Structure formats: C-alpha cells, structure tokens
Amino acid sequence: MAQQLGAPRDAPRAHPASWDLHQVERTGPFATRVTWRAANGTMAQWDSRSARRRGRIQLLDAAGRVAGFVETEPAVARRMARANLVATSATTVGAVLFALGALLAQLQVGTTPDVDTVYVAGGVLFSLGGYVALLQASNAPTDLGADGALTARGWRWFAFEPQRIGWLSAAVLFGGTIIFGVSLLASYASDLTPRQTDSWVWGPDILGCVCFLVSGHLALVEVGHGWIWRIVNDLGWWIASVNQVGSIIFFLAGLASFVQPATSTAVNAGLANWGTFAGSLFFVVGGVLQLFERPSRPGARGRAGR
C-alpha cells in the first residue's frame, strides 16, 4: 500500500522558487504519485503513468479539489504522441500476426515453416513496439516548471532508470519480447528431440511469458498506486488490465505447449494454439486502447481534469 516518504529521486524535480514538496505516495521502493504546493496554496499532482504516457500534471485547488490539468510543452507532447503511435501500431499488428499464426497452426493451414514465419514476423513487431515503449519511458518528461507544466531533457536513446516503476515495467516487457524471439527462431530448427525442443523453444517461451506477467504486474501497481485489482477510472488502468489478462492466457498456453519426452507430443496442442489466439486478441484490444493514451492537445493549460 502507498505511504508518505521523503523527497524521492524517482519523481520529477520541481522549480525551487515556485513549488514545495507536499506529499509523496510510494508503493514499495517506487514513487507513484507526488503532490507539490505553490505559494498561493494551489497544488500540482504528478501521477507516474499519466505523466509518462500523457505528459500531464493534475491541478488541485487549495482545498485539494481537482481544478484541471496542465500538459507538457508542445514539442515534447508531439514527440510523445509519435512514439506512442509507433509503439502501439507495432505491438497491435504483431499481436494480430500472433493470432493468425495460432489459428493457422490449429486449423493446420500451411506448412510448419509458414506458421513459424508468421510468428517470427509478429515477434519482430512485438520487439519493435517494446523497444519504442522503453524509449518512451526513458524520455518521459521529468521536471516540473514554474507554471506546473512538465518539461523534458533532450532525447535519449538509452537510459538506465530501474528506480522508476514505469521504466522498469517497459524494460522487463522489452526483455520478454527478446526472449520470445529466441524461442521463435529456435522453432525453425528441425529434428529436435523433445528435450531439445523444451530447452530451446518451450523454455524461452515460458520465460518470456513470465517477463510479460512481471511487466503487467508493475504496470498495475503503477496505475493503481499499490492496489493491483482496484478498478481505477482511468484509461491507463484498463490498458494495463487487458494486457495482463492477455499475459496470463499466454502463460497458460505456454504451459500447455510443453513437449512430453515420453510421447514427443505437447501437453495440449489445442489449448496452446487457442490460448495463444485468445491472448493475442487481448493484446490487440490493449493496443487499440493505447492509441488514445497520449497528450490530448499539445500545450493545453488549465482544462478540466478527467
């Protein structure tokens, strides 16, 4: 559960002449919400996911009531919107290809290499989407300006910020897509023994699924401020929840694909295929929803918060 602590290193830095730290909410080692107070009593509230995905700070009046929001500077907002479009488009199309591959495998349409190629194409797009999502997290606006708007540093192609829960969630997700890629490429190999198949195909597949589950858990912690399954009236919660359901189904499908050494057959090929198909559809829905989780209007000031 979130608790108040001292000034965090993993939250935005405020303009010293204008804002004073008022409250910090943490979940474990991660700051998920920080409130700053101005000299006139009004407050600016930083929410980890909202700031990272929408470049938005919520404004509160002196009584703590929602008064509106302030978005990041226009150039940063446009950059965030472009990165969001690339990441979500790649992930969504990749999920569609995963669903198609599972359907072809279940209906036995095409050859095994044909199906593997569809999966690999989907995996490449998954990895691309994961990488751009990591870039988004690495370049999220992190400074609070004199007017309460978020500002950002110059563009960075690499950052290591595991103290930020949003960055860590994106990094684990990207790692999972790379591990999935090992499994997908290994599936091209022929004449593998059951033990080799489990080592080179099934093992990385399950490890990738675990990475997806961990990333989804962190995303839910971030948006729910420690309450994993609390329904939050926010688009980010629905995106994280839908993707986590997809990850759970992926994991169950992965378990069903384990090749039994005694019979050289999967535990349940039908469950593996249909599970991959269903999990992919959840990722498609999550990807479509994520297209709308972006700065709503670059440079907006003082609009009513939602």
N, C-alpha and C positions, 0 to 999 in steps of 0.2 A: 504494500500500500504506500501511496505517496506520503512524504513527510517534508517538513521545512528544514533546510540546512543553510549553510553559509553560501557566500557568493561562489558560483560554480565556474569552472574553466570551460565547461562544455555548453554554455549558453552564450547568447550574444553579449558583446561589450557595449555598454551604454555611453553616450556622450556625457562626460563627467559634470559639465556645467548645467545640465538640464534634467537629468534623471538620477534617482536614487533607488537602489535595490530595495524592494518592499517584501517580496515573498518568493521562495524557491520551493517547487514541488519536485521531489525525486522518487523514482522507483528503483530501489537498489542503488547502483552507482550512477544511474542516468538521470539527468535533469530533463523533465518532460514539459514543465510549464514554469515560466518565470514572470513575475509582475514587477514593473518599475513604476515609481511615482514621480510626477513632476512637481515643481514648486507650487502650482495652483491646486494641487490635490487630485488632478486627473491622473489616470494610470494607463500604461501600455502593457498588454499581456502577450507574451511570446509563448506560442504553443509549438512544440517541436515539429510535428508533421505539417501543420498548417503553414509554418514559416518555411519549411523545406520544400514543400510541394507548391504552395500558392504565393509565397513571398509576402505573407500577410501578418500584420500585428493587429490584435483586437484592442479597441479603445474602451476604457471604462470611465465613468464619471466619479466624482469624489465619494459617492455612496457605494461604489462597486457595481453599478448597473451598466450593462452594455450600451455604449454610445455610438459605436460604429467601428470602422477599421481603417487602417492605413496600409497601402500596398507599397512594395519596394519600388525603387526608381525605375523608370520606363525601360532603360537599356537592359537592366537585369531581368525585368519581367519578360521581355521579349526573348531573352536567352533561355530563361526557364521554360517558357512555352514551347520553344523549338526543341529543346532537349526532351521535354515530355512527349511531344508528338513522335519523335524518332523512337524513343524507348517503348512507348505503348504500342506503336504500329508494329515494330519488330516482334515484340512479345506476343501480340494478338495473332499476327499471321503465323508465327511459329507454333502457337497453340492450335491453330486451325490445321496445320500440317501434321501435328502430332495426332489429332483426332482422326484425320484422314488416314494416316499410317495404321492406326489401331483398327479402323474399320476395314481397310484392305486386308490386314492380317486375319481378322476374324472371319471375313467372308471369303478368304483365300482367293483374292483377286490379284493377279500379277505374281511375279516371282519373288522369292525372298530378298534378293538384291534390290528389286524395285521398291519393296516396302522399306528396306533399310535406307535407301536413298531419300525417301520421303521423310523418314525420321531424322536423318542427318541434316537435311535442309531445315527442318523445324528446329533442330538443336542449334544450328548456326545462328538462326534468328533469335532464339532464346538467349544465347550468349551475347549477341549484339545488344539486345534490349537490356540485359543485366548489366553490361558494361556502361551503357549510357545512363542507366539509373544510378550507377555508382558515381559517374561523373556529376550527375545532378546533386547527389548528396555531398560530394566533395566541394561543389561550388555554390552551395546554398548560402543565401545572404546571412551574415553573422554579426553585423554591427547595428546598433540602434542609434539613429541620427538625432539631431536636435529636435526635429519635428515628430519623432516617434516612428519614422519610416525605417525599414530595414535597408541596409546597404551591403555591398559585397566587395570583396577584393577582386583583383584581376583573375581571369580564367586560369584554372589549374588542371593539367592533365593527370596529375597524381596527387593524392593526399592520403595520409595515414592518420585517421581520427577515430580509433575504436572507442574513445570515451563518449562519442556522440552516438546515441542509440539508432538514429536514422541512418548514419553512415555504416554502422556495424550490420544492420539488417540488410542493406544493399550489398555490402561486401560478401556476406555469407551467401546471399542469393546468387551473386555472380560466381562465387566459388562453386556452388552447386551446379550451375549450368556448365562449367568447365568439366566437372567430374562426370556429369551426364554425357558430355561429348566423348570422353574416354570409352564409356560403355557403348555408345552408338557406333564409334569407329571399330571397336573390337567385334561388334556383331557381324562385320563383313568377313571376318576370318571363317574359313571352312574347316571341317573335320576336327573341330574342337571336342575334347572329351567333356562329359558332364562336369567334372571338377574344374576344368579349364574355363568352361562357359560360366560357371558360378563365380570364378575368380576374376575374370576379365570383363564379363558382361553384367552379371547379376550384382556382384559386389559394388562396383562403381555406381550402378543404378540405384541401389538402396542407399548408399552414402549420399548421393545427390538428393534423393528424396528427404533424407534426414536434414540436409542443409536447407532445403525448402521449408521444412517444418520449423526449424530454428529461426529462419528469417521471418516467417509468418508470425511466430510467437513474439518476436521482438517488435514487429510492426503493430501487433495488437496491444502490447504493453505500452508502446509509444502513444498510440492514439487514444487508448483507454486510461492512461495515467495509472497503470498498475492493475486495473480491473480487466482481466483478459476477455471475459464474455459479457461485459456490461454493454448494452446497446447504447451507442452514442449517436446523437442526432447530427451526424457529420458524414459527408461522403467518404472521407478517408477511412472511417470505421467499416463501412460496407465493402469498400475495396479490399481492405486487409482481411476481412472475414470471408469474403467469397474466395479469395486466393488461398486462404488457409484451408478451407474445405476442399479445394482442388488438390492441395498438397497432401492432405490426409488420404484422399482417394488414390492419388499417385502412389503413396507409400503402400497401401493395401494391394494395389495392382502389382507393385514391385515384389511384395512378399509372395504373391501367387505365381510369379514367373520363375521362382527358384526351381532349378533343374535337379530332380532327384537322381542321385547316382545309380540307384538300383534299377530304375526303369528308363533313364535317359529322357524323361518327359517332365514338363513343367508341372508344378503342383496343381494349377488350374489355369490352363491357357485361356479359356473363355473369360474368366474373371480378370486375368491380366490385360486382355485386349479391351474388354468393355470398361474396366476400371480406368485404363489409360484414356479411352474415348471420353468417359464422363468427366474425369479430372481435367482434361483439356478444355472441355466446354466451360467449366467454371473459370479457367484462366482466360478464355475468350471474353466471358462476361466481365471479369475483373479488368481486362484490358480496355474494353469499351468504356466502362465507367471511369477509368483513369484518364481517358482523354479529356474529361471535364474537370479534373483536379489540377487546375493551373491558375495563374494570375488571371482574374476575371477582366480586368481593364488596366493596362499599364498606367501607373502614375495616379491611380484613384486615391482620393483623400476623403475621409470622414463619411463614408457611406454607411448605411445601417448594417450592422454585423449580422451574420447568419450562423 
